[in-house]
């Protein structure tokens, strides 16, 4: 019986070989890649192709829900318990502006926060890479590239040989 594989983890000592390997992997047709680095590498973002604005839309949705909830609560309270004060209408939107604005901002912030946590799959209590010895140094002094097994071009032998030509070490990550 064959062991299930999450992918291959390539270890680099410098950021430049990691960026070059990621570019070469993208040009070779690999699409399911992950890169890990002790500091941000802006050159990797377009190479990995992970432009995603779903957290932005989660913030917009949270703001709309928060604003609608704030306005709805105030209208409900004024219609359920009507008070005629100074001849003002029961639904005076100018008076509702502050609470509606505050709940819009709060809803947007919470929507963006929870959307980002959901999209990042946090809190992540276990991941196959956590067991790898090389991954333990990813926040200190190592630069890692993982080509996942669910990539359409992934082949255990060919991918391992392709990464071995570019990396210091290559490790198979069990699933």
C-alpha atoms as a printed R data frame, in Angstrom:
    type eleno elety resid chain resno       x      y       z
1   ATOM     1    CA   UNK     A     1   0.000  0.000   0.000
2   ATOM     2    CA   UNK     A     2   1.369  3.415  -0.926
3   ATOM     3    CA   UNK     A     3   1.616  6.212   1.565
4   ATOM     4    CA   UNK     A     4  -0.585  9.236   0.919
5   ATOM     5    CA   UNK     A     5   1.412 12.332   0.054
6   ATOM     6    CA   UNK     A     6   0.635 16.000   0.698
7   ATOM     7    CA   UNK     A     7   3.413 17.103  -1.639
8   ATOM     8    CA   UNK     A     8   7.125 17.808  -1.785
9   ATOM     9    CA   UNK     A     9   8.895 20.427   0.305
10  ATOM    10    CA   UNK     A    10  11.997 22.026  -1.202
11  ATOM    11    CA   UNK     A    11  14.453 23.755   1.126
12  ATOM    12    CA   UNK     A    12  16.462 26.830   0.058
13  ATOM    13    CA   UNK     A    13  19.057 28.800   2.021
14  ATOM    14    CA   UNK     A    14  18.556 32.129   0.203
15  ATOM    15    CA   UNK     A    15  15.441 33.940  -1.074
16  ATOM    16    CA   UNK     A    16  16.641 34.312  -4.683
17  ATOM    17    CA   UNK     A    17  16.745 30.574  -5.468
18  ATOM    18    CA   UNK     A    18  13.262 30.230  -3.941
19  ATOM    19    CA   UNK     A    19  11.887 32.991  -6.180
20  ATOM    20    CA   UNK     A    20  13.609 31.499  -9.240
21  ATOM    21    CA   UNK     A    21  12.280 28.014  -8.436
22  ATOM    22    CA   UNK     A    22   8.763 29.360  -7.940
23  ATOM    23    CA   UNK     A    23   8.944 31.170 -11.284
24  ATOM    24    CA   UNK     A    24  10.265 28.052 -12.992
25  ATOM    25    CA   UNK     A    25   7.513 25.951 -11.400
26  ATOM    26    CA   UNK     A    26   4.869 28.398 -12.625
27  ATOM    27    CA   UNK     A    27   6.371 28.321 -16.129
28  ATOM    28    CA   UNK     A    28   6.463 24.510 -16.019
29  ATOM    29    CA   UNK     A    29   2.721 24.544 -15.298
30  ATOM    30    CA   UNK     A    30   2.512 23.890 -11.566
31  ATOM    31    CA   UNK     A    31  -0.362 25.831 -10.004
32  ATOM    32    CA   UNK     A    32  -0.797 24.403  -6.486
33  ATOM    33    CA   UNK     A    33   2.276 25.786  -4.709
34  ATOM    34    CA   UNK     A    34   2.957 27.268  -1.297
35  ATOM    35    CA   UNK     A    35   6.019 29.276  -0.278
36  ATOM    36    CA   UNK     A    36   7.272 29.928   3.253
37  ATOM    37    CA   UNK     A    37   9.804 32.548   4.237
38  ATOM    38    CA   UNK     A    38  11.000 34.224   7.470
39  ATOM    39    CA   UNK     A    39  10.153 37.612   5.948
40  ATOM    40    CA   UNK     A    40   7.901 38.962   3.223
41  ATOM    41    CA   UNK     A    41   9.019 38.472  -0.373
42  ATOM    42    CA   UNK     A    42   6.882 40.747  -2.588
43  ATOM    43    CA   UNK     A    43   8.275 39.091  -5.724
44  ATOM    44    CA   UNK     A    44   6.560 35.816  -4.776
45  ATOM    45    CA   UNK     A    45   3.007 37.157  -4.689
46  ATOM    46    CA   UNK     A    46   2.482 37.462  -8.457
47  ATOM    47    CA   UNK     A    47   4.417 34.240  -9.073
48  ATOM    48    CA   UNK     A    48   2.246 32.177  -6.753
49  ATOM    49    CA   UNK     A    49  -0.887 33.728  -8.236
50  ATOM    50    CA   UNK     A    50  -2.741 34.122  -4.982
51  ATOM    51    CA   UNK     A    51  -4.471 37.450  -5.576
52  ATOM    52    CA   UNK     A    52  -7.681 37.147  -3.645
53  ATOM    53    CA   UNK     A    53 -10.082 39.836  -2.505
54  ATOM    54    CA   UNK     A    54 -12.667 37.676  -0.745
55  ATOM    55    CA   UNK     A    55 -11.725 39.193   2.638
56  ATOM    56    CA   UNK     A    56 -12.589 42.588   1.158
57  ATOM    57    CA   UNK     A    57 -16.039 41.341   0.186
58  ATOM    58    CA   UNK     A    58 -16.489 39.767   3.625
59  ATOM    59    CA   UNK     A    59 -15.817 43.233   5.103
60  ATOM    60    CA   UNK     A    60 -18.324 44.844   2.745
61  ATOM    61    CA   UNK     A    61 -20.941 42.217   3.623
62  ATOM    62    CA   UNK     A    62 -20.255 42.708   7.354
63  ATOM    63    CA   UNK     A    63 -20.636 46.481   6.965
64  ATOM    64    CA   UNK     A    64 -23.945 46.099   5.150
65  ATOM    65    CA   UNK     A    65 -25.258 43.663   7.745
66  ATOM    66    CA   UNK     A    66 -24.063 45.880  10.613
67  ATOM    67    CA   UNK     A    67 -25.575 49.036   9.126
68  ATOM    68    CA   UNK     A    68 -28.840 47.295   8.302
69  ATOM    69    CA   UNK     A    69 -29.015 45.788  11.773
70  ATOM    70    CA   UNK     A    70 -28.373 49.150  13.430
71  ATOM    71    CA   UNK     A    71 -30.989 50.918  11.358
72  ATOM    72    CA   UNK     A    72 -33.477 48.066  11.715
73  ATOM    73    CA   UNK     A    73 -33.153 47.927  15.513
74  ATOM    74    CA   UNK     A    74 -33.804 51.649  15.833
75  ATOM    75    CA   UNK     A    75 -36.788 51.607  13.497
76  ATOM    76    CA   UNK     A    76 -38.223 48.580  15.304
77  ATOM    77    CA   UNK     A    77 -37.793 50.240  18.700
78  ATOM    78    CA   UNK     A    78 -39.438 53.474  17.552
79  ATOM    79    CA   UNK     A    79 -42.362 51.675  15.924
80  ATOM    80    CA   UNK     A    80 -42.866 49.267  18.848
81  ATOM    81    CA   UNK     A    81 -42.686 51.979  21.525
82  ATOM    82    CA   UNK     A    82 -43.769 55.194  19.834
83  ATOM    83    CA   UNK     A    83 -42.947 58.431  21.640
84  ATOM    84    CA   UNK     A    84 -44.183 61.701  20.221
85  ATOM    85    CA   UNK     A    85 -41.540 64.170  21.331
86  ATOM    86    CA   UNK     A    86 -41.628 67.656  19.891
87  ATOM    87    CA   UNK     A    87 -43.699 66.627  16.895
88  ATOM    88    CA   UNK     A    88 -40.826 64.718  15.241
89  ATOM    89    CA   UNK     A    89 -41.635 61.765  13.002
90  ATOM    90    CA   UNK     A    90 -41.219 58.269  14.441
91  ATOM    91    CA   UNK     A    91 -38.629 57.363  11.813
92  ATOM    92    CA   UNK     A    92 -36.189 60.283  11.795
93  ATOM    93    CA   UNK     A    93 -33.180 59.003   9.866
94  ATOM    94    CA   UNK     A    94 -31.002 61.924  10.976
95  ATOM    95    CA   UNK     A    95 -31.295 60.730  14.568
96  ATOM    96    CA   UNK     A    96 -30.402 57.172  13.582
97  ATOM    97    CA   UNK     A    97 -27.201 58.145  11.753
98  ATOM    98    CA   UNK     A    98 -24.722 57.778  14.626
99  ATOM    99    CA   UNK     A    99 -25.731 54.271  15.729
100 ATOM   100    CA   UNK     A   100 -26.074 53.118  12.119
101 ATOM   101    CA   UNK     A   101 -22.615 54.479  11.281
102 ATOM   102    CA   UNK     A   102 -20.988 52.865  14.323
103 ATOM   103    CA   UNK     A   103 -22.550 49.471  13.644
104 ATOM   104    CA   UNK     A   104 -21.565 49.725   9.966
105 ATOM   105    CA   UNK     A   105 -17.917 50.271  10.930
106 ATOM   106    CA   UNK     A   106 -18.030 47.525  13.571
107 ATOM   107    CA   UNK     A   107 -19.716 45.067  11.197
108 ATOM   108    CA   UNK     A   108 -17.200 45.810   8.458
109 ATOM   109    CA   UNK     A   109 -14.247 45.319  10.777
110 ATOM   110    CA   UNK     A   110 -15.624 42.063  12.194
111 ATOM   111    CA   UNK     A   111 -16.578 40.792   8.742
112 ATOM   112    CA   UNK     A   112 -13.085 41.477   7.391
113 ATOM   113    CA   UNK     A   113 -11.445 39.911  10.455
114 ATOM   114    CA   UNK     A   114 -13.493 36.723  10.458
115 ATOM   115    CA   UNK     A   115 -13.384 36.515   6.661
116 ATOM   116    CA   UNK     A   116  -9.595 36.703   6.757
117 ATOM   117    CA   UNK     A   117  -9.364 34.105   9.520
118 ATOM   118    CA   UNK     A   118 -11.668 31.789   7.557
119 ATOM   119    CA   UNK     A   119  -9.758 32.257   4.307
120 ATOM   120    CA   UNK     A   120  -6.425 31.632   6.048
121 ATOM   121    CA   UNK     A   121  -7.914 28.496   7.634
122 ATOM   122    CA   UNK     A   122  -7.056 29.782  11.089
123 ATOM   123    CA   UNK     A   123  -6.773 28.591  13.756
124 ATOM   124    CA   UNK     A   124  -4.936 25.728  12.087
125 ATOM   125    CA   UNK     A   125  -4.309 23.151  14.776
126 ATOM   126    CA   UNK     A   126  -2.667 20.559  12.542
127 ATOM   127    CA   UNK     A   127  -1.133 20.610   9.090
128 ATOM   128    CA   UNK     A   128   1.057 17.958   7.444
129 ATOM   129    CA   UNK     A   129   3.928 20.448   7.118
130 ATOM   130    CA   UNK     A   130   4.096 20.887  10.903
131 ATOM   131    CA   UNK     A   131   5.747 17.454  11.149
132 ATOM   132    CA   UNK     A   132   8.584 18.282   8.761
133 ATOM   133    CA   UNK     A   133  11.993 19.110  10.228
134 ATOM   134    CA   UNK     A   134  12.727 21.717   7.550
135 ATOM   135    CA   UNK     A   135   9.446 23.539   8.251
136 ATOM   136    CA   UNK     A   136  10.500 24.167  11.855
137 ATOM   137    CA   UNK     A   137  13.201 26.526  10.541
138 ATOM   138    CA   UNK     A   138  10.896 28.365   8.092
139 ATOM   139    CA   UNK     A   139  10.510 31.314  10.464
140 ATOM   140    CA   UNK     A   140  14.231 31.502  11.263
141 ATOM   141    CA   UNK     A   141  16.507 31.084   8.274
142 ATOM   142    CA   UNK     A   142  14.966 28.796   5.648
143 ATOM   143    CA   UNK     A   143  12.996 29.462   2.478
144 ATOM   144    CA   UNK     A   144  10.617 26.690   1.496
145 ATOM   145    CA   UNK     A   145   8.591 25.831  -1.578
146 ATOM   146    CA   UNK     A   146   5.914 23.151  -1.377
147 ATOM   147    CA   UNK     A   147   4.376 21.702  -4.517
148 ATOM   148    CA   UNK     A   148   1.189 19.991  -3.471
149 ATOM   149    CA   UNK     A   149   0.095 16.544  -4.581
150 ATOM   150    CA   UNK     A   150  -3.299 17.814  -5.749
151 ATOM   151    CA   UNK     A   151  -1.611 19.757  -8.567
152 ATOM   152    CA   UNK     A   152  -2.616 18.416 -12.002
153 ATOM   153    CA   UNK     A   153   1.039 18.047 -13.098
154 ATOM   154    CA   UNK     A   154   2.211 16.376  -9.873
155 ATOM   155    CA   UNK     A   155   4.079 13.124 -10.303
156 ATOM   156    CA   UNK     A   156   6.058 11.762  -7.374
157 ATOM   157    CA   UNK     A   157   9.195 10.930  -9.298
158 ATOM   158    CA   UNK     A   158   9.203 13.780 -11.817
159 ATOM   159    CA   UNK     A   159   8.310 16.493  -9.310
160 ATOM   160    CA   UNK     A   160  10.901 15.245  -6.821
161 ATOM   161    CA   UNK     A   161  13.621 15.205  -9.492
162 ATOM   162    CA   UNK     A   162  12.570 18.625 -10.800
163 ATOM   163    CA   UNK     A   163  12.787 20.129  -7.299
164 ATOM   164    CA   UNK     A   164  16.049 18.328  -6.486
165 ATOM   165    CA   UNK     A   165  17.754 20.139  -9.382
166 ATOM   166    CA   UNK     A   166  16.967 23.505  -7.760
167 ATOM   167    CA   UNK     A   167  16.831 23.006  -3.979
168 ATOM   168    CA   UNK     A   168  19.287 22.122  -1.234
169 ATOM   169    CA   UNK     A   169  17.040 19.324   0.026
170 ATOM   170    CA   UNK     A   170  13.676 17.909  -0.996
171 ATOM   171    CA   UNK     A   171  11.395 16.101   1.435
172 ATOM   172    CA   UNK     A   172   8.224 14.149   0.838
173 ATOM   173    CA   UNK     A   173   5.419 15.422   3.049
174 ATOM   174    CA   UNK     A   174   3.127 12.607   4.187
175 ATOM   175    CA   UNK     A   175  -0.574 13.502   4.300
